[in-house]
Amino acid sequence: MGGSSLAREFPRFTGESEHSLDEKGRLVVPARYREALGPTFMVAAAPADPCLILYPIVAWERVLQRLEDAATKDGAYRRFRRRFLAQAEDASCDAQGRLVIPPRLRAVAGLEREAISIGAISHVEIWNPTRLAAAQPTAEENERLVAELRLD
């Protein structure tokens, strides 16, 4: 019961699209992602992977709540929070569905001319194709996770 209400509350993202960035660093966000992201959303450097994340506002609010609710707020937490939030910006697409990715965020993700967007359940990831290829799971990891998650 709880899962179905979450699915209605939070957009779900799946699929993959290849893109070319134009000379101004604009990327066309697929229509299926734009609709679920809404008119304004957040773009941030991923906290654990060398990519960018597009968060719909409802998912971003959940991320901020988790940061506020963190049990430990030591120096490492403050440094992480400071870096993570400094690399996050409000975003929207123009009338042609293009997102301008700021130069400093393009640099963090290694985005130049080509990019791949991937639906990642609660958000969209934007990857440099070479970095994404290097981040693919091994056959052993796939097998273990399929069994662990009971997806077979």
C-alpha positions, 0 to 999 in steps of 0.5 A: 500500500505504501509503495503505491502512494510513494509512486503517486507522490514521487515521479519515477524515472527509467530509460536512457537517451543519448545527447549532444551538448551544443556550444552553449552547454545546452542539453535537450532533456527528453520530453518524458523526463521534462514532464516528470521533472516539472517546470523547475527542478534542481541540477546537482553534482552527484554525491557519490558518482562522477555525473550530474543529477536532475531532481524534481523538487519533491525529491530534492526536498526529501534530500534536504530533509535527510540532510537536516535529519542526519544524526551525525553533524560532525566536521565531515558532515558539514564539509560534505553538506557544504560541497554538495549544496554548493554544487546544486542549482535551480534549473528549468528547460527553455521552450525547446526543452533545453537545459543550460548546464553551468560550466562548473557542473559540466566540468565536475561531470566531465561533460563535453559534447556527448552525454547520456541521460539515465532514469534512476527511479527518483532522479535523472543522471547525466553522464559522460559516456566514457565515465558511464561505460567505466561504471557498469556493473560486472557480471558477478555484481549483476548476478549477486544483486539480481538474487539479493533483490529477488528480481529473477 
